[in-house]
Amino acid sequence: LPDGAPPKEDAESIRTHLKSEEEIRKFTLEESVGDVDRVVLLLREGVYLQRMYVVTSLAEMISLYKEEALNRVLPLLSDKLKSFESEIQMLFAEQVLDIINRNLLSDNEIATHILPIVIVMLSSREEDVTGEWMDILPQILVHVHESKLDGLISLALKRGELSERVPSRIVACHMIGMLSSKLPGPKMERTLFDRAMDACQDTDFEIRRTMGEQLQAIARCVGSNLTVSRILSEVMELMSDEEVTVRMAAFKSLIEMYDLLDENTRSSKVMPFVRTLCSSVPEDMLRVVATHFGNLCLKVMPSASDDDVVVFVSFFKDLSSRSEVEPRLLCAYNFPAVLKAIGARRYALHLHGVLTSLVGDSNMHVRLSVAAGIHEVMIILGKERGLKYVKDLVVTLLSDEVDEVRVKAVSHINEILANLQVSHEESRTAAYNELFPLIVKMFGHLRSRWRPTWELLNSAASFGQYFGWELLVESLVPILFQLMSSGAYPARIKAGQVLCHYLRHIKSSYIRAELVYKLIHEFARGKSHSQRVE
């Protein structure tokens, strides 16, 4: 071989990979071809990467050439999309969502041009593709009038036929649930209701579970009468299903549809069942009952007897004392809702011991959950009960050994302080004096964390309503100056704003003059450019 020529094997490789003139022409487009014509050509004759390019640029094309895109590109894409690769079909779902979120099309245009494509894609037998389009269906339905949903109704009925495979029938269940949010009750009853009830009796537990999850939406669509006469019996039967996931789905739906039931149905059918369940919750149902217990109590307590209350409270107490962490964590999360349902007057007898136990729980996450909702407890109890029963628990949380717990407890400090403003001045002052050192101490704990510091400073702007100005000037103002000098930038700005707010409300002209002098000397005439700018 001549000098500089490639070796023989490399030359053969080059010849093998060289494209023919015909192949090159196939990938070449005239520069004079317009954007829309180019897209149409690529949809008809392009290869994978070119089709991918068309789909990813569709939203931009609609924003630039809306009329041509609607009249030429979307009809062609609707015709070709089913033959494209599944990756492109799923990618197009993302583009449709982008088009909707950017408000590029009107509701009528979405129904006319996008909905037919959605129906085609939801007919796909590839589960990944169907799943991607099911994810965006709720956003599409928002823009489609119920009079234009017949195509989706027909598809839901077709995919829900017993001859269809299980994944197809599951898709039908989800579609029925989504459509129930759009259809009027009579139309739902005429078209999809019987299919939904049949799905509750399906031999496959996944279909029973999926339909169980949709029942509360269907109930709200068809109304109280049909819920009592047809849906409730299906829910109660699903609550006895051999599969625990089916029972869980039915339990959630039962809670959500409870307010649709008349008083007689609640007392004669639902309350006995719920009372029996809470008296002896199966271990495999414990998590779902504990998770939704607060919502359950809010629903059923207005019609509960004193005996019912005892049953519910006993279950709740049992949650708070279990050895596993998760039940105690769920107990802490649900505590404000349970208290609201049971009522402040029953707190001391039934719930104070539970809350005290949770505040002292050995697990940090349980205490963190209590700290996140302790202000709600005080609001529900009212000022007098809050001071008597909860103030000491707040002190315990603000003194917790874990930073995250203290930060969470102090994050709603203004609501806590406001609910300690009892009429008895001595008691009020004693409570505030006990809390103030702990609040001030928090600034030291938060020194390296600017966001919680900023939030606490934001609360500090209202401290004049609860603490004397002399106390604030003595203990908190020095911290404000320190933060203005060396805190993170957002904290420096907020500390300066709080200081200015204090200056407007401090009555002593002497103290104001001292603070203003210090502010001018250290900042307005400071050596640091950043201090002078601030």
N, C-alpha and C positions, 0 to 999 in steps of 0.2 A: 504494500500500500504506500502511496506517496506520503511524504512528511505532512503531519497535521490532519490526515484523514482519519475518521473514526474506525475503530476495529470492526472486523467483518460482522460480529454478532450485534454490535450496536447499530450498524448501518441497516441490518435486517430489521431490528426493532423499530427504527425510525420509519422505514417503509411500511411496516405493519400498521403503525399508528397514524400515518398521514391520512387525512380525510380526502375523499374524492371530490371532484368539482361539484357533483350533484349534492353531496352532503353539505358542502360549504354553502351552496345556494339555498339549501333548505333552512339554514340558520341565519341567512342574511335577508334583511328587509331594506327596501329603498328608503333613503332619508326623507324623501318627499311625502311618504305615507303619513297621514294624520294620526293623532293619538288614538282616536276612537277606532279608525280603520285598522290600526295596528293591533289593538286589543281583539277586535273581531277576527282578524286573520290568525292571531295566536290561539284563540279559543278553538278555531276550526282545524288548524293544521299544526299547532305548536306541540312541542314535547313537554315533558314533565316540568322542567325548570321554567319554561316560558309560561305554562299554565299557572304555576305557582306565583310567578311575577304578576300575572293578570289579577289573581284573586287578592293578593296582598295590596294591590294598588287600587282596588275597586272603590273604597271610600273616598279616596282622593279624586278619582275620576268622576264620581257622582257630584262632588263639590265643585268641580270645574265644568263638566259637561253633562249636567243633570238630564236634560231632555233626551239627548242621544243615548246616554247610558241606560235610561229607562226603556227606551223604545228599541234599542238595538242590542245592547250588551246583556242586560238581565234576561230577556227572553231566550237568547242563545245560551247563556250560562245555565238557565233552568233546564234547557233541553239536553245540554251536554254533561251537567254536573254528576249525574248518576253514573256515568261511565268513567269519571275521573278517579284517580287514586284516593283512598280513604283519608290520607293526610291532607289532601287539598279540600276534601269535603268538610273535614273538621276545621281547617283553617278558615274556610268561608264562613262558618258559624261565628267565629271571632270577628270577622269583618262586618257581618250583619249587626252584631252587637255594637260595634264601633259606629256604624252608620246611624243606629237608633240613638245612641248616647250623644252623638254630635248633632242630633236633630236635622239631619240632611234631607229627610223625607217627611212628608205630612202623614197623618194617620191613614188617609185614603190611599196614598201611594204605598204605604207599608202593606195594607190589606190587599192591594191590587198586584203589586210586583214582588213583595217579599214573602207573603203568606203562602202562595203556591209553591215556592221553593222549599219553604219549611215543611209543607206536607209531603213533598217528594223525599226530603231527607229523613223525616220521621218514618217513612215507609221502608227505610233501609234495613237489611237483615244483619248488618254489622253493628254489634252492640256499642263499640266505641263511638261510632258515628252517631248513632241514635242518642247515646248519652250526652254527647256534646250539644246536639240540637235541643234535647230536652232541657238542658241547663239554661238556655236562653229563651225558651218558650214563654216563661212568665213575663219577661220584659217585652216580648212581642205582643202578647195578649193585652197588655195595657193599652196598646194603640189600635186594637181591632174591635169594632163594634160587634155585639153579639149576633147581629143579623148576618154577619159574614163568616160565621164559624161552622157552617154546615160541613165543609170539607174536613175539618178537624174532628167533628162529631162522628162522621162516617168512618174516618180512619181509626178512631178510638174503638168504635164498635167492631170493626174488622180485626184489629189487632187483639181484641179481647175475646175472640171466638175460641171455643174449647179445642178446636182443631189446631190452633196456633201453638207454637212452642212456649215454654214458660217465660223466657225473656220477653217475648212479644206481649204476653198477657200482663206482665209487670209494667211494661211501657204503657199499656192501655189503662191500667190502674192509676198511674201517675197523671196521664192525660185527663182522665175523668176528674181527678182532684183539682187540677189546674183549671179546667173548664168550668168547674162549679163556682169559681170566683167571678165568672163573667156571665153565665147564663141565668136568666130568670127562672124561678122555681118551677113553674108549669112546663117550661121547655126541658128542663133537666128531668122532670118526672116522665115526660113523654119519650125522651130519647135515651138517656144514659143511666137512669136510676135503677132499672131492673138488672142491667148488666153489672152495676156496682154491687147490688145485693147478691147476685149469683157468685161474684168473685169472693164474697165473704165465706162461701161454702166450698171454695175450690179445694181440690185434693192436695194441692201443693202449698206448703206452709208459707213460702215466700210471697205468694200471691195473697194469701189471707192476711199476712202481716202488712203488705203494702197497701191493700185496700183498707185495712184497719186504720192506717195512718191518715187516710183521706176522709174518713167518715165524719169527722167534725166539720170539715169544709163543706161536705155534701149536706150535712144537717143544716148548716146556716143558709145554704142555698134554697132548700126545699121548705124550710120553716118548721114550726113547732109540731103541728099535727102529724105530719109524715114522720118526723123524728120520733115521736112517742109511739106511733102505731107500727112503724117498720124498722127504723134504724136502731132504736134502743135494744130491741130483742136480739139483733145481730151483734151489737156490742157486748151484751151480757153473755151471749154464747161464746164469743171470741175470748172473753175474760176467763173462760173455763177451758181454753184450748190446751192441748198437750204440749205445744211449743211455747216456751217462755217469751220469745220475741213477739209472738202474736199477742200474748196476754199484755205485754208491755205497750204495744201499739194501741190496743183496745182501751187500756187504762188511761192513756194520755187523751184519747178522743173522748172518753167518758167525762173527764174533767172539763174539757173545753166546751162540750155541748150541754153541760149541766144547767146553764142559765136558760136554755131553750125549753127545759122541761117544766111542766106545771107542778104546783105544790104537791098535789096528790101523788103524782108519779115519783117525785123526789122522795117523799116520806114512805111510800109503800114499796118501791122497787129499788131505788138507788141507795138510800141511807142504810137500810139493813145490810146490803151487800158491802158497802164501804166500811161499816162498823165491824162486820165480820172479818173483812180483810185486815183492818188495822189491829184487830184483837190478836191475830195470829198471821203475820205476814210471812209467806214462804221465803226462804233464803234467796231463791232465784229471782224473786220480785222485790227484794228489799231495796236495791239500788234505785229502781225506777220510782217506787213509792216515796222513798226518802228525797229523791231529786225534786219531785213535784208536790211534796207534802204542803209547802206553803201555799201554793196555788189551790190545792185541794181544800185546805182549811178556809181560805177566803171564799170559795164557792159554797161550801156546805154549812159553814158555821151559822149563818143567819137562820137556818131552819133546824139546827141541831138542838137536842135536849141536853140537860145537865149530864145525864148518863153518857151521851155521845161525847161530850167535852172530856169527860174522864177517860174514855177510851183513847181519844186522839192524844191527849196529854201524856198518857202512859206510854204510848208508842214513841212520842217525841222524847220523853225522858230516857227511854231505853236506847234511842239513837245516841244520845249525848254520853252514855256511859259504856258503850260497847268498846271492846279492846281494839277493833280495827279503826284506822284513822279515817277512812272515807265516810262512814256513817256520821262520825262526829263533825267532819268538815261540812257535810250536807246539812247537818243540824244547825251549825253556825250560819251557813248561807241562808237558810230558810227562817231563821229566828225572827227577823222583823215582820215577815208576812204572817207567821204563826201568831205572834203577839197582836198584830192588827186584827186578825180574825177572832181570837179569843177575847180580846178586850183588855184595856188597862186595869180594870177593877179586879180581874182574875190573876194579874201578874204575880203579886206577892205570894199567893197560895200555890200557883201551878208552875210558874216559869222562872222565878228569881233564882232558885237553886240551879236550874239548868244553865242560865246565863253565867252565874258565878263559876260553875264548873268549866264552862267553855273558856272563860277569860283566863283561868289558871291551867288550861290544858297543856300537856307536856309537848304537844306538837306545834311547831311554829306556824304552820299553815292554818291550823284551826284558829289560833289566836289572831292571825292576820285577817281571817275572814270575819271574826267578831269585830275587830277594830274598824273594818271597812263599813260596818253597818251599825255601830254603837250610837251614832248620832240619830239614826232613824228610830232606834229604840227610845231615845230620850224624847223625840218629837211625839211619838205615839203615847208615851206615858204621861206627858205633860210636865210642867215645871216642878210641881211639888213632889210628885212620885220620882221624877228624874233625879232630883237632888237627894231624896231619901235613899233610893235604891241603887242608882247607877253612877253617881258621882265618884264613889270610891272605886268602882270598876274602871272608870276612865283614868283615874290616878294610877291604877295598876298597869293599864295598857301603856300609858305615857312613861312608865318606869320600866317597861319590858327590857329584857336583856338583849333582844334582837332589834337592830336598827329598823328593819322593814316594818315591824309591828308598830314601833313608835311613830314612824313617818306616816303610816296609814291612819293611826289614831288622831294625829294632829292635823291631818288633811282636811277635816271638817270641824276644826276647832271653833269657828264662829257659830255654827249651828249648836254645838255643845254649850258654848258660853251663853248663847241667847236663851237656851232652855234651862239655864240655872238662875235666871232672873226672877227669883221668887219675891213675893211681897215683903217677906221678913228680912229686913236689911242686915241684921247681924248674921243670919244664916247665909245670905247671899255673899256678903263680904268675906266670910270665912271660907266659903267654897272657892271663890276667885283667888284668894290669897294662897290657898293650897295648890291651885293649878298653875299660877303664874310662874313660879320658879321652874317648874317642869317644862313650860312652854319656852321660857328663855334658854333653858339648857339645850333645847332642841337645836338652836342655831349653832351650837358647838358641835353637835352630832352631825349636822348637815353641811359642815364647812366645805367638804369636797364635792358636794352634790348640788349643782346650781338650780336644777329644776324644782326639787322640793323646797329649797331655800326661797326661790321666787314665789312659790305658792304660799309659804308661810308668811312672807313679807306682804303678800296681797291680803292675807287675813289680818295682819297686824295693823293695817290701815283703819280697822274698825275697833281696835282694842280700847280706844278712848271711851267707848260705851260701857265697858266692863271694869276697867282698872283706872285708878287715879292717875292724873297726869304727872304727879310727883314721882310715882312708882315707875312710870314709863320713862321719864327723863333720866331717872337714876339707873335703871337696869337695862332698858332697851335702846335708848338713843345712842349710847356708846357702841353698841353692836351695829347700829345703822351706819355710824361713821366708819367703823372698821370695815364693813362690807363695801361702802363707797370707795374705800381706799384699795382694798385688795381682793374683793369678791369677783366672781365671774361677771362678764359685762352685763347680762340681763339682770343679775342680782344687784349690781351697782346702780343701775338705772332705777330699779324698783325701790331700793333703799332710799335713794334721793327723793323719789316721789312721796314715800311714806313720811320722811322727815319734813318735807314741805307741808304735808297735810297736818302733821303734828304742830308745826309752827303756827298754822292758822287757828288752832284751837286751844293752845296753851294760854291760860289767862294771865299768868305772871309776866309782866313786861320785862322784868329783870332776867328771867330765864330765857325768854325769847331773844333778848338782846345778846346774851352770852352765846346762844346757839347760832345766831346769825353771824356774829363776829367769827366764830370758829369756822363756819361754813365759808365765809369770804376768805379768811386767812389761809385755810388749808386747801380750798378748791378753786375759788375764783382767782386767787393769786398764787395758786400752787405752782410748783416747779414743773410738774408733769403736764405735758400738753393734753393728755387724755383727761386728767382731772379738771382742767380749765374748760375743755369742751363740754364735759358732762354738766 
